[in-house]
Amino acid sequence: MLDPKHFEDLVNRLSSAMPKGLQMLHEDINRNVRTSVESGLARLDLVTREEFDVQTAVLARSRAKISKLEAQVAALEQTLAANRPDSH
């Protein structure tokens, strides 16, 4: 998801881009901009960093299991081929 530091920077840049007369309403503008950005992000199909890290770990374990199973299948195929009588 969006890094909180980047989010703060975005809010600050948008707030500071407002005309000087509106900067008296900085807190209100800041709150409204934050709410708008958060609302927009909430509509996106995003996952948290924690969810992403969990899925990355699950994928790594799955890949390791698949590699192990592939090696076992290859060994079984070799054993089967070695024990198969020649068709000569």
HTML snippet that shows the backbone in 3Dmol.js (N, CA, C, O; Angstrom):
<script src="https://3Dmol.org/build/3Dmol-min.js"></script>
<div id="view" style="width:600px;height:400px;position:relative"></div>
<script>
const pdb = `
ATOM      1  N   MET A   1       0.831  -1.164   0.000  1.00  0.00           N
ATOM      2  CA  MET A   1       0.000   0.000   0.000  1.00  0.00           C
ATOM      3  C   MET A   1       0.884   1.239   0.000  1.00  0.00           C
ATOM      4  O   MET A   1       2.106   1.126   0.103  1.00  0.00           O
ATOM      5  N   LEU A   2       0.297   2.394  -0.111  1.00  0.00           N
ATOM      6  CA  LEU A   2       1.047   3.639  -0.151  1.00  0.00           C
ATOM      7  C   LEU A   2       1.799   3.840   1.160  1.00  0.00           C
ATOM      8  O   LEU A   2       1.222   3.740   2.243  1.00  0.00           O
ATOM      9  N   ASP A   3       3.092   4.126   1.047  1.00  0.00           N
ATOM     10  CA  ASP A   3       3.926   4.376   2.222  1.00  0.00           C
ATOM     11  C   ASP A   3       3.380   5.594   2.958  1.00  0.00           C
ATOM     12  O   ASP A   3       3.133   6.623   2.329  1.00  0.00           O
ATOM     13  N   PRO A   4       3.184   5.506   4.282  1.00  0.00           N
ATOM     14  CA  PRO A   4       2.648   6.647   5.031  1.00  0.00           C
ATOM     15  C   PRO A   4       3.457   7.935   4.839  1.00  0.00           C
ATOM     16  O   PRO A   4       2.891   9.029   4.842  1.00  0.00           O
ATOM     17  N   LYS A   5       4.768   7.808   4.674  1.00  0.00           N
ATOM     18  CA  LYS A   5       5.601   8.997   4.452  1.00  0.00           C
ATOM     19  C   LYS A   5       5.249   9.645   3.119  1.00  0.00           C
ATOM     20  O   LYS A   5       5.181  10.870   3.019  1.00  0.00           O
ATOM     21  N   HIS A   6       5.027   8.822   2.095  1.00  0.00           N
ATOM     22  CA  HIS A   6       4.631   9.352   0.791  1.00  0.00           C
ATOM     23  C   HIS A   6       3.249   9.995   0.872  1.00  0.00           C
ATOM     24  O   HIS A   6       2.990  11.028   0.254  1.00  0.00           O
ATOM     25  N   PHE A   7       2.375   9.367   1.643  1.00  0.00           N
ATOM     26  CA  PHE A   7       1.028   9.890   1.828  1.00  0.00           C
ATOM     27  C   PHE A   7       1.086  11.253   2.489  1.00  0.00           C
ATOM     28  O   PHE A   7       0.418  12.186   2.043  1.00  0.00           O
ATOM     29  N   GLU A   8       1.882  11.384   3.555  1.00  0.00           N
ATOM     30  CA  GLU A   8       2.035  12.667   4.246  1.00  0.00           C
ATOM     31  C   GLU A   8       2.615  13.716   3.304  1.00  0.00           C
ATOM     32  O   GLU A   8       2.171  14.864   3.292  1.00  0.00           O
ATOM     33  N   ASP A   9       3.611  13.313   2.514  1.00  0.00           N
ATOM     34  CA  ASP A   9       4.233  14.231   1.568  1.00  0.00           C
ATOM     35  C   ASP A   9       3.213  14.721   0.542  1.00  0.00           C
ATOM     36  O   ASP A   9       3.172  15.908   0.217  1.00  0.00           O
ATOM     37  N   LEU A  10       2.392  13.802   0.034  1.00  0.00           N
ATOM     38  CA  LEU A  10       1.361  14.163  -0.935  1.00  0.00           C
ATOM     39  C   LEU A  10       0.380  15.157  -0.331  1.00  0.00           C
ATOM     40  O   LEU A  10       0.045  16.162  -0.957  1.00  0.00           O
ATOM     41  N   VAL A  11      -0.077  14.879   0.877  1.00  0.00           N
ATOM     42  CA  VAL A  11      -1.021  15.775   1.554  1.00  0.00           C
ATOM     43  C   VAL A  11      -0.385  17.140   1.766  1.00  0.00           C
ATOM     44  O   VAL A  11      -1.025  18.163   1.523  1.00  0.00           O
ATOM     45  N   ASN A  12       0.860  17.172   2.213  1.00  0.00           N
ATOM     46  CA  ASN A  12       1.543  18.450   2.453  1.00  0.00           C
ATOM     47  C   ASN A  12       1.750  19.238   1.165  1.00  0.00           C
ATOM     48  O   ASN A  12       1.578  20.457   1.148  1.00  0.00           O
ATOM     49  N   ARG A  13       2.121  18.545   0.078  1.00  0.00           N
ATOM     50  CA  ARG A  13       2.316  19.244  -1.196  1.00  0.00           C
ATOM     51  C   ARG A  13       1.005  19.815  -1.718  1.00  0.00           C
ATOM     52  O   ARG A  13       0.966  20.943  -2.209  1.00  0.00           O
ATOM     53  N   LEU A  14      -0.071  19.037  -1.611  1.00  0.00           N
ATOM     54  CA  LEU A  14      -1.363  19.540  -2.070  1.00  0.00           C
ATOM     55  C   LEU A  14      -1.825  20.714  -1.218  1.00  0.00           C
ATOM     56  O   LEU A  14      -2.370  21.685  -1.744  1.00  0.00           O
ATOM     57  N   SER A  15      -1.616  20.636   0.075  1.00  0.00           N
ATOM     58  CA  SER A  15      -2.024  21.717   0.974  1.00  0.00           C
ATOM     59  C   SER A  15      -1.211  22.983   0.717  1.00  0.00           C
ATOM     60  O   SER A  15      -1.759  24.085   0.703  1.00  0.00           O
ATOM     61  N   SER A  16       0.093  22.822   0.514  1.00  0.00           N
ATOM     62  CA  SER A  16       0.945  23.995   0.309  1.00  0.00           C
ATOM     63  C   SER A  16       0.723  24.627  -1.062  1.00  0.00           C
ATOM     64  O   SER A  16       1.099  25.781  -1.267  1.00  0.00           O
ATOM     65  N   ALA A  17       0.129  23.910  -1.994  1.00  0.00           N
ATOM     66  CA  ALA A  17      -0.148  24.455  -3.317  1.00  0.00           C
ATOM     67  C   ALA A  17      -1.372  25.366  -3.310  1.00  0.00           C
ATOM     68  O   ALA A  17      -1.652  26.048  -4.296  1.00  0.00           O
ATOM     69  N   MET A  18      -2.092  25.372  -2.207  1.00  0.00           N
ATOM     70  CA  MET A  18      -3.280  26.218  -2.097  1.00  0.00           C
ATOM     71  C   MET A  18      -2.853  27.683  -1.985  1.00  0.00           C
ATOM     72  O   MET A  18      -1.777  27.972  -1.461  1.00  0.00           O
ATOM     73  N   PRO A  19      -3.670  28.593  -2.462  1.00  0.00           N
ATOM     74  CA  PRO A  19      -3.357  30.037  -2.322  1.00  0.00           C
ATOM     75  C   PRO A  19      -3.179  30.416  -0.854  1.00  0.00           C
ATOM     76  O   PRO A  19      -3.753  29.788   0.035  1.00  0.00           O
ATOM     77  N   LYS A  20      -2.368  31.460  -0.613  1.00  0.00           N
ATOM     78  CA  LYS A  20      -2.028  31.888   0.747  1.00  0.00           C
ATOM     79  C   LYS A  20      -3.276  32.185   1.583  1.00  0.00           C
ATOM     80  O   LYS A  20      -3.294  31.890   2.778  1.00  0.00           O
ATOM     81  N   GLY A  21      -4.297  32.752   0.988  1.00  0.00           N
ATOM     82  CA  GLY A  21      -5.516  33.076   1.724  1.00  0.00           C
ATOM     83  C   GLY A  21      -6.200  31.846   2.273  1.00  0.00           C
ATOM     84  O   GLY A  21      -6.861  31.910   3.310  1.00  0.00           O
ATOM     85  N   LEU A  22      -6.050  30.738   1.598  1.00  0.00           N
ATOM     86  CA  LEU A  22      -6.681  29.498   2.047  1.00  0.00           C
ATOM     87  C   LEU A  22      -5.842  28.742   3.072  1.00  0.00           C
ATOM     88  O   LEU A  22      -6.339  27.812   3.706  1.00  0.00           O
ATOM     89  N   GLN A  23      -4.583  29.125   3.244  1.00  0.00           N
ATOM     90  CA  GLN A  23      -3.728  28.402   4.182  1.00  0.00           C
ATOM     91  C   GLN A  23      -4.172  28.597   5.624  1.00  0.00           C
ATOM     92  O   GLN A  23      -3.767  27.836   6.503  1.00  0.00           O
ATOM     93  N   MET A  24      -5.008  29.615   5.881  1.00  0.00           N
ATOM     94  CA  MET A  24      -5.570  29.754   7.228  1.00  0.00           C
ATOM     95  C   MET A  24      -6.465  28.564   7.527  1.00  0.00           C
ATOM     96  O   MET A  24      -6.672  28.216   8.689  1.00  0.00           O
ATOM     97  N   LEU A  25      -6.984  27.956   6.510  1.00  0.00           N
ATOM     98  CA  LEU A  25      -7.849  26.790   6.672  1.00  0.00           C
ATOM     99  C   LEU A  25      -7.066  25.496   6.483  1.00  0.00           C
ATOM    100  O   LEU A  25      -7.615  24.465   6.094  1.00  0.00           O
ATOM    101  N   HIS A  26      -5.784  25.576   6.766  1.00  0.00           N
ATOM    102  CA  HIS A  26      -4.869  24.448   6.509  1.00  0.00           C
ATOM    103  C   HIS A  26      -5.363  23.133   7.123  1.00  0.00           C
ATOM    104  O   HIS A  26      -5.376  22.104   6.448  1.00  0.00           O
ATOM    105  N   GLU A  27      -5.758  23.160   8.361  1.00  0.00           N
ATOM    106  CA  GLU A  27      -6.206  21.926   9.013  1.00  0.00           C
ATOM    107  C   GLU A  27      -7.423  21.338   8.323  1.00  0.00           C
ATOM    108  O   GLU A  27      -7.495  20.126   8.114  1.00  0.00           O
ATOM    109  N   ASP A  28      -8.373  22.177   7.969  1.00  0.00           N
ATOM    110  CA  ASP A  28      -9.581  21.709   7.291  1.00  0.00           C
ATOM    111  C   ASP A  28      -9.236  21.150   5.917  1.00  0.00           C
ATOM    112  O   ASP A  28      -9.738  20.101   5.513  1.00  0.00           O
ATOM    113  N   ILE A  29      -8.381  21.860   5.216  1.00  0.00           N
ATOM    114  CA  ILE A  29      -7.950  21.398   3.887  1.00  0.00           C
ATOM    115  C   ILE A  29      -7.196  20.081   4.021  1.00  0.00           C
ATOM    116  O   ILE A  29      -7.427  19.143   3.258  1.00  0.00           O
ATOM    117  N   ASN A  30      -6.298  20.022   4.992  1.00  0.00           N
ATOM    118  CA  ASN A  30      -5.502  18.817   5.225  1.00  0.00           C
ATOM    119  C   ASN A  30      -6.423  17.628   5.492  1.00  0.00           C
ATOM    120  O   ASN A  30      -6.230  16.553   4.924  1.00  0.00           O
ATOM    121  N   ARG A  31      -7.415  17.817   6.347  1.00  0.00           N
ATOM    122  CA  ARG A  31      -8.356  16.750   6.690  1.00  0.00           C
ATOM    123  C   ARG A  31      -9.170  16.320   5.461  1.00  0.00           C
ATOM    124  O   ARG A  31      -9.378  15.128   5.231  1.00  0.00           O
ATOM    125  N   ASN A  32      -9.626  17.301   4.679  1.00  0.00           N
ATOM    126  CA  ASN A  32     -10.424  16.984   3.490  1.00  0.00           C
ATOM    127  C   ASN A  32      -9.597  16.265   2.420  1.00  0.00           C
ATOM    128  O   ASN A  32     -10.067  15.318   1.791  1.00  0.00           O
ATOM    129  N   VAL A  33      -8.370  16.725   2.227  1.00  0.00           N
ATOM    130  CA  VAL A  33      -7.499  16.065   1.244  1.00  0.00           C
ATOM    131  C   VAL A  33      -7.211  14.635   1.696  1.00  0.00           C
ATOM    132  O   VAL A  33      -7.277  13.699   0.900  1.00  0.00           O
ATOM    133  N   ARG A  34      -6.890  14.474   2.986  1.00  0.00           N
ATOM    134  CA  ARG A  34      -6.593  13.150   3.520  1.00  0.00           C
ATOM    135  C   ARG A  34      -7.796  12.214   3.335  1.00  0.00           C
ATOM    136  O   ARG A  34      -7.641  11.067   2.914  1.00  0.00           O
ATOM    137  N   THR A  35      -8.982  12.713   3.652  1.00  0.00           N
ATOM    138  CA  THR A  35     -10.205  11.914   3.520  1.00  0.00           C
ATOM    139  C   THR A  35     -10.437  11.524   2.063  1.00  0.00           C
ATOM    140  O   THR A  35     -10.806  10.387   1.771  1.00  0.00           O
ATOM    141  N   SER A  36     -10.221  12.463   1.159  1.00  0.00           N
ATOM    142  CA  SER A  36     -10.424  12.178  -0.263  1.00  0.00           C
ATOM    143  C   SER A  36      -9.440  11.130  -0.776  1.00  0.00           C
ATOM    144  O   SER A  36      -9.824  10.210  -1.498  1.00  0.00           O
ATOM    145  N   VAL A  37      -8.178  11.275  -0.401  1.00  0.00           N
ATOM    146  CA  VAL A  37      -7.161  10.320  -0.855  1.00  0.00           C
ATOM    147  C   VAL A  37      -7.428   8.940  -0.247  1.00  0.00           C
ATOM    148  O   VAL A  37      -7.350   7.928  -0.943  1.00  0.00           O
ATOM    149  N   GLU A  38      -7.742   8.902   1.049  1.00  0.00           N
ATOM    150  CA  GLU A  38      -8.031   7.621   1.695  1.00  0.00           C
ATOM    151  C   GLU A  38      -9.248   6.959   1.066  1.00  0.00           C
ATOM    152  O   GLU A  38      -9.270   5.740   0.896  1.00  0.00           O
ATOM    153  N   SER A  39     -10.255   7.743   0.721  1.00  0.00           N
ATOM    154  CA  SER A  39     -11.457   7.207   0.088  1.00  0.00           C
ATOM    155  C   SER A  39     -11.111   6.616  -1.281  1.00  0.00           C
ATOM    156  O   SER A  39     -11.586   5.538  -1.640  1.00  0.00           O
ATOM    157  N   GLY A  40     -10.284   7.331  -2.034  1.00  0.00           N
ATOM    158  CA  GLY A  40      -9.863   6.832  -3.344  1.00  0.00           C
ATOM    159  C   GLY A  40      -9.063   5.549  -3.234  1.00  0.00           C
ATOM    160  O   GLY A  40      -9.259   4.621  -4.018  1.00  0.00           O
ATOM    161  N   LEU A  41      -8.161   5.492  -2.260  1.00  0.00           N
ATOM    162  CA  LEU A  41      -7.353   4.289  -2.063  1.00  0.00           C
ATOM    163  C   LEU A  41      -8.213   3.118  -1.592  1.00  0.00           C
ATOM    164  O   LEU A  41      -7.950   1.969  -1.949  1.00  0.00           O
ATOM    165  N   ALA A  42      -9.240   3.407  -0.792  1.00  0.00           N
ATOM    166  CA  ALA A  42     -10.099   2.346  -0.274  1.00  0.00           C
ATOM    167  C   ALA A  42     -10.867   1.665  -1.403  1.00  0.00           C
ATOM    168  O   ALA A  42     -11.210   0.487  -1.298  1.00  0.00           O
ATOM    169  N   ARG A  43     -11.136   2.393  -2.472  1.00  0.00           N
ATOM    170  CA  ARG A  43     -11.872   1.806  -3.600  1.00  0.00           C
ATOM    171  C   ARG A  43     -10.984   0.932  -4.482  1.00  0.00           C
ATOM    172  O   ARG A  43     -11.485   0.140  -5.281  1.00  0.00           O
ATOM    173  N   LEU A  44      -9.697   1.071  -4.342  1.00  0.00           N
ATOM    174  CA  LEU A  44      -8.775   0.250  -5.130  1.00  0.00           C
ATOM    175  C   LEU A  44      -8.653  -1.130  -4.502  1.00  0.00           C
ATOM    176  O   LEU A  44      -8.872  -1.300  -3.303  1.00  0.00           O
ATOM    177  N   ASP A  45      -8.303  -2.104  -5.318  1.00  0.00           N
ATOM    178  CA  ASP A  45      -8.153  -3.474  -4.838  1.00  0.00           C
ATOM    179  C   ASP A  45      -6.709  -3.676  -4.385  1.00  0.00           C
ATOM    180  O   ASP A  45      -5.910  -4.300  -5.084  1.00  0.00           O
ATOM    181  N   LEU A  46      -6.384  -3.139  -3.203  1.00  0.00           N
ATOM    182  CA  LEU A  46      -5.027  -3.193  -2.677  1.00  0.00           C
ATOM    183  C   LEU A  46      -4.964  -4.104  -1.459  1.00  0.00           C
ATOM    184  O   LEU A  46      -5.974  -4.358  -0.803  1.00  0.00           O
ATOM    185  N   VAL A  47      -3.776  -4.585  -1.172  1.00  0.00           N
ATOM    186  CA  VAL A  47      -3.556  -5.383   0.034  1.00  0.00           C
ATOM    187  C   VAL A  47      -2.555  -4.642   0.907  1.00  0.00           C
ATOM    188  O   VAL A  47      -1.784  -3.810   0.429  1.00  0.00           O
ATOM    189  N   THR A  48      -2.582  -4.958   2.188  1.00  0.00           N
ATOM    190  CA  THR A  48      -1.612  -4.345   3.092  1.00  0.00           C
ATOM    191  C   THR A  48      -0.252  -5.000   2.886  1.00  0.00           C
ATOM    192  O   THR A  48      -0.156  -6.074   2.292  1.00  0.00           O
ATOM    193  N   ARG A  49       0.780  -4.359   3.371  1.00  0.00           N
ATOM    194  CA  ARG A  49       2.134  -4.911   3.271  1.00  0.00           C
ATOM    195  C   ARG A  49       2.207  -6.244   4.015  1.00  0.00           C
ATOM    196  O   ARG A  49       2.863  -7.183   3.565  1.00  0.00           O
ATOM    197  N   GLU A  50       1.522  -6.313   5.162  1.00  0.00           N
ATOM    198  CA  GLU A  50       1.514  -7.552   5.943  1.00  0.00           C
ATOM    199  C   GLU A  50       0.886  -8.690   5.146  1.00  0.00           C
ATOM    200  O   GLU A  50       1.430  -9.793   5.114  1.00  0.00           O
ATOM    201  N   GLU A  51      -0.251  -8.436   4.503  1.00  0.00           N
ATOM    202  CA  GLU A  51      -0.903  -9.469   3.689  1.00  0.00           C
ATOM    203  C   GLU A  51      -0.002  -9.893   2.532  1.00  0.00           C
ATOM    204  O   GLU A  51       0.084 -11.076   2.202  1.00  0.00           O
ATOM    205  N   PHE A  52       0.666  -8.918   1.919  1.00  0.00           N
ATOM    206  CA  PHE A  52       1.579  -9.214   0.821  1.00  0.00           C
ATOM    207  C   PHE A  52       2.732 -10.091   1.300  1.00  0.00           C
ATOM    208  O   PHE A  52       3.085 -11.067   0.638  1.00  0.00           O
ATOM    209  N   ASP A  53       3.321  -9.747   2.450  1.00  0.00           N
ATOM    210  CA  ASP A  53       4.436 -10.521   2.994  1.00  0.00           C
ATOM    211  C   ASP A  53       4.010 -11.947   3.335  1.00  0.00           C
ATOM    212  O   ASP A  53       4.767 -12.891   3.108  1.00  0.00           O
ATOM    213  N   VAL A  54       2.797 -12.109   3.882  1.00  0.00           N
ATOM    214  CA  VAL A  54       2.290 -13.447   4.204  1.00  0.00           C
ATOM    215  C   VAL A  54       2.151 -14.262   2.932  1.00  0.00           C
ATOM    216  O   VAL A  54       2.569 -15.420   2.894  1.00  0.00           O
ATOM    217  N   GLN A  55       1.575 -13.683   1.895  1.00  0.00           N
ATOM    218  CA  GLN A  55       1.397 -14.411   0.645  1.00  0.00           C
ATOM    219  C   GLN A  55       2.738 -14.727  -0.026  1.00  0.00           C
ATOM    220  O   GLN A  55       2.888 -15.769  -0.664  1.00  0.00           O
ATOM    221  N   THR A  56       3.701 -13.827   0.121  1.00  0.00           N
ATOM    222  CA  THR A  56       5.040 -14.085  -0.423  1.00  0.00           C
ATOM    223  C   THR A  56       5.662 -15.297   0.265  1.00  0.00           C
ATOM    224  O   THR A  56       6.282 -16.134  -0.390  1.00  0.00           O
ATOM    225  N   ALA A  57       5.499 -15.392   1.578  1.00  0.00           N
ATOM    226  CA  ALA A  57       6.034 -16.533   2.334  1.00  0.00           C
ATOM    227  C   ALA A  57       5.321 -17.822   1.925  1.00  0.00           C
ATOM    228  O   ALA A  57       5.964 -18.859   1.759  1.00  0.00           O
ATOM    229  N   VAL A  58       4.010 -17.767   1.762  1.00  0.00           N
ATOM    230  CA  VAL A  58       3.250 -18.945   1.330  1.00  0.00           C
ATOM    231  C   VAL A  58       3.731 -19.393  -0.046  1.00  0.00           C
ATOM    232  O   VAL A  58       3.921 -20.587  -0.279  1.00  0.00           O
ATOM    233  N   LEU A  59       3.925 -18.450  -0.948  1.00  0.00           N
ATOM    234  CA  LEU A  59       4.398 -18.781  -2.291  1.00  0.00           C
ATOM    235  C   LEU A  59       5.790 -19.409  -2.253  1.00  0.00           C
ATOM    236  O   LEU A  59       6.061 -20.367  -2.977  1.00  0.00           O
ATOM    237  N   ALA A  60       6.663 -18.877  -1.417  1.00  0.00           N
ATOM    238  CA  ALA A  60       8.023 -19.439  -1.305  1.00  0.00           C
ATOM    239  C   ALA A  60       7.970 -20.870  -0.792  1.00  0.00           C
ATOM    240  O   ALA A  60       8.679 -21.736  -1.306  1.00  0.00           O
ATOM    241  N   ARG A  61       7.130 -21.136   0.230  1.00  0.00           N
ATOM    242  CA  ARG A  61       6.994 -22.506   0.741  1.00  0.00           C
ATOM    243  C   ARG A  61       6.418 -23.424  -0.337  1.00  0.00           C
ATOM    244  O   ARG A  61       6.861 -24.563  -0.483  1.00  0.00           O
ATOM    245  N   SER A  62       5.449 -22.942  -1.077  1.00  0.00           N
ATOM    246  CA  SER A  62       4.840 -23.760  -2.133  1.00  0.00           C
ATOM    247  C   SER A  62       5.860 -24.099  -3.212  1.00  0.00           C
ATOM    248  O   SER A  62       5.920 -25.231  -3.693  1.00  0.00           O
ATOM    249  N   ARG A  63       6.657 -23.108  -3.585  1.00  0.00           N
ATOM    250  CA  ARG A  63       7.695 -23.358  -4.601  1.00  0.00           C
ATOM    251  C   ARG A  63       8.702 -24.390  -4.111  1.00  0.00           C
ATOM    252  O   ARG A  63       9.133 -25.248  -4.882  1.00  0.00           O
ATOM    253  N   ALA A  64       9.080 -24.316  -2.842  1.00  0.00           N
ATOM    254  CA  ALA A  64      10.025 -25.287  -2.280  1.00  0.00           C
ATOM    255  C   ALA A  64       9.426 -26.690  -2.307  1.00  0.00           C
ATOM    256  O   ALA A  64      10.111 -27.648  -2.664  1.00  0.00           O
ATOM    257  N   LYS A  65       8.147 -26.818  -1.929  1.00  0.00           N
ATOM    258  CA  LYS A  65       7.480 -28.124  -1.949  1.00  0.00           C
ATOM    259  C   LYS A  65       7.390 -28.666  -3.375  1.00  0.00           C
ATOM    260  O   LYS A  65       7.596 -29.859  -3.603  1.00  0.00           O
ATOM    261  N   ILE A  66       7.083 -27.796  -4.329  1.00  0.00           N
ATOM    262  CA  ILE A  66       6.985 -28.228  -5.726  1.00  0.00           C
ATOM    263  C   ILE A  66       8.338 -28.726  -6.220  1.00  0.00           C
ATOM    264  O   ILE A  66       8.415 -29.758  -6.887  1.00  0.00           O
ATOM    265  N   SER A  67       9.401 -28.000  -5.896  1.00  0.00           N
ATOM    266  CA  SER A  67      10.744 -28.426  -6.302  1.00  0.00           C
ATOM    267  C   SER A  67      11.081 -29.792  -5.721  1.00  0.00           C
ATOM    268  O   SER A  67      11.632 -30.651  -6.409  1.00  0.00           O
ATOM    269  N   LYS A  68      10.746 -29.986  -4.450  1.00  0.00           N
ATOM    270  CA  LYS A  68      11.013 -31.265  -3.791  1.00  0.00           C
ATOM    271  C   LYS A  68      10.213 -32.383  -4.467  1.00  0.00           C
ATOM    272  O   LYS A  68      10.748 -33.461  -4.726  1.00  0.00           O
ATOM    273  N   LEU A  69       8.934 -32.125  -4.752  1.00  0.00           N
ATOM    274  CA  LEU A  69       8.095 -33.135  -5.405  1.00  0.00           C
ATOM    275  C   LEU A  69       8.584 -33.439  -6.821  1.00  0.00           C
ATOM    276  O   LEU A  69       8.548 -34.589  -7.260  1.00  0.00           O
ATOM    277  N   GLU A  70       9.040 -32.404  -7.537  1.00  0.00           N
ATOM    278  CA  GLU A  70       9.584 -32.635  -8.880  1.00  0.00           C
ATOM    279  C   GLU A  70      10.801 -33.546  -8.819  1.00  0.00           C
ATOM    280  O   GLU A  70      10.962 -34.428  -9.662  1.00  0.00           O
ATOM    281  N   ALA A  71      11.658 -33.336  -7.826  1.00  0.00           N
ATOM    282  CA  ALA A  71      12.846 -34.181  -7.672  1.00  0.00           C
ATOM    283  C   ALA A  71      12.438 -35.616  -7.345  1.00  0.00           C
ATOM    284  O   ALA A  71      13.032 -36.563  -7.860  1.00  0.00           O
ATOM    285  N   GLN A  72      11.424 -35.782  -6.490  1.00  0.00           N
ATOM    286  CA  GLN A  72      10.956 -37.124  -6.151  1.00  0.00           C
ATOM    287  C   GLN A  72      10.365 -37.830  -7.374  1.00  0.00           C
ATOM    288  O   GLN A  72      10.621 -39.016  -7.584  1.00  0.00           O
ATOM    289  N   VAL A  73       9.589 -37.125  -8.167  1.00  0.00           N
ATOM    290  CA  VAL A  73       8.998 -37.719  -9.375  1.00  0.00           C
ATOM    291  C   VAL A  73      10.108 -38.116 -10.343  1.00  0.00           C
ATOM    292  O   VAL A  73      10.048 -39.195 -10.934  1.00  0.00           O
ATOM    293  N   ALA A  74      11.112 -37.270 -10.515  1.00  0.00           N
ATOM    294  CA  ALA A  74      12.221 -37.589 -11.417  1.00  0.00           C
ATOM    295  C   ALA A  74      12.959 -38.837 -10.931  1.00  0.00           C
ATOM    296  O   ALA A  74      13.323 -39.694 -11.736  1.00  0.00           O
ATOM    297  N   ALA A  75      13.179 -38.942  -9.622  1.00  0.00           N
ATOM    298  CA  ALA A  75      13.861 -40.116  -9.084  1.00  0.00           C
ATOM    299  C   ALA A  75      13.018 -41.368  -9.283  1.00  0.00           C
ATOM    300  O   ALA A  75      13.553 -42.416  -9.643  1.00  0.00           O
ATOM    301  N   LEU A  76      11.725 -41.281  -9.059  1.00  0.00           N
ATOM    302  CA  LEU A  76      10.839 -42.432  -9.276  1.00  0.00           C
ATOM    303  C   LEU A  76      10.808 -42.839 -10.743  1.00  0.00           C
ATOM    304  O   LEU A  76      10.793 -44.028 -11.059  1.00  0.00           O
ATOM    305  N   GLU A  77      10.798 -41.852 -11.643  1.00  0.00           N
ATOM    306  CA  GLU A  77      10.818 -42.160 -13.078  1.00  0.00           C
ATOM    307  C   GLU A  77      12.115 -42.859 -13.457  1.00  0.00           C
ATOM    308  O   GLU A  77      12.101 -43.784 -14.269  1.00  0.00           O
ATOM    309  N   GLN A  78      13.238 -42.433 -12.881  1.00  0.00           N
ATOM    310  CA  GLN A  78      14.520 -43.086 -13.164  1.00  0.00           C
ATOM    311  C   GLN A  78      14.510 -44.523 -12.656  1.00  0.00           C
ATOM    312  O   GLN A  78      14.962 -45.437 -13.345  1.00  0.00           O
ATOM    313  N   THR A  79      13.991 -44.715 -11.444  1.00  0.00           N
ATOM    314  CA  THR A  79      13.915 -46.058 -10.867  1.00  0.00           C
ATOM    315  C   THR A  79      13.031 -46.943 -11.721  1.00  0.00           C
ATOM    316  O   THR A  79      13.380 -48.093 -11.989  1.00  0.00           O
ATOM    317  N   LEU A  80      11.903 -46.431 -12.148  1.00  0.00           N
ATOM    318  CA  LEU A  80      10.979 -47.190 -12.984  1.00  0.00           C
ATOM    319  C   LEU A  80      11.622 -47.540 -14.319  1.00  0.00           C
ATOM    320  O   LEU A  80      11.494 -48.667 -14.796  1.00  0.00           O
ATOM    321  N   ALA A  81      12.302 -46.590 -14.914  1.00  0.00           N
ATOM    322  CA  ALA A  81      12.954 -46.834 -16.203  1.00  0.00           C
ATOM    323  C   ALA A  81      14.075 -47.858 -16.053  1.00  0.00           C
ATOM    324  O   ALA A  81      14.274 -48.684 -16.944  1.00  0.00           O
ATOM    325  N   ALA A  82      14.806 -47.818 -14.947  1.00  0.00           N
ATOM    326  CA  ALA A  82      15.912 -48.758 -14.728  1.00  0.00           C
ATOM    327  C   ALA A  82      15.389 -50.168 -14.474  1.00  0.00           C
ATOM    328  O   ALA A  82      16.067 -51.133 -14.824  1.00  0.00           O
ATOM    329  N   ASN A  83      14.220 -50.321 -13.883  1.00  0.00           N
ATOM    330  CA  ASN A  83      13.656 -51.633 -13.558  1.00  0.00           C
ATOM    331  C   ASN A  83      12.786 -52.199 -14.677  1.00  0.00           C
ATOM    332  O   ASN A  83      12.354 -53.350 -14.609  1.00  0.00           O
ATOM    333  N   ARG A  84      12.529 -51.396 -15.702  1.00  0.00           N
ATOM    334  CA  ARG A  84      11.697 -51.844 -16.818  1.00  0.00           C
ATOM    335  C   ARG A  84      12.523 -52.787 -17.712  1.00  0.00           C
ATOM    336  O   ARG A  84      13.641 -52.452 -18.102  1.00  0.00           O
ATOM    337  N   PRO A  85      11.964 -53.965 -18.032  1.00  0.00           N
ATOM    338  CA  PRO A  85      12.704 -54.881 -18.925  1.00  0.00           C
ATOM    339  C   PRO A  85      12.799 -54.283 -20.331  1.00  0.00           C
ATOM    340  O   PRO A  85      11.889 -53.610 -20.815  1.00  0.00           O
ATOM    341  N   ASP A  86      13.919 -54.555 -20.948  1.00  0.00           N
ATOM    342  CA  ASP A  86      14.097 -54.065 -22.342  1.00  0.00           C
ATOM    343  C   ASP A  86      13.054 -54.693 -23.249  1.00  0.00           C
ATOM    344  O   ASP A  86      12.649 -55.838 -23.050  1.00  0.00           O
ATOM    345  N   SER A  87      12.628 -53.943 -24.236  1.00  0.00           N
ATOM    346  CA  SER A  87      11.617 -54.457 -25.184  1.00  0.00           C
ATOM    347  C   SER A  87      12.282 -55.024 -26.417  1.00  0.00           C
ATOM    348  O   SER A  87      11.627 -55.164 -27.451  1.00  0.00           O
ATOM    349  N   HIS A  88      13.584 -55.363 -26.345  1.00  0.00           N
ATOM    350  CA  HIS A  88      14.298 -55.949 -27.487  1.00  0.00           C
ATOM    351  C   HIS A  88      13.925 -57.368 -27.691  1.00  0.00           C
ATOM    352  O   HIS A  88      14.433 -58.013 -28.608  1.00  0.00           O
TER     353      HIS A  88
END
`;
const viewer = $3Dmol.createViewer("view");
viewer.addModel(pdb, "pdb");
viewer.setStyle({}, {cartoon: {color: "spectrum"}});
viewer.zoomTo();
viewer.render();
</script>
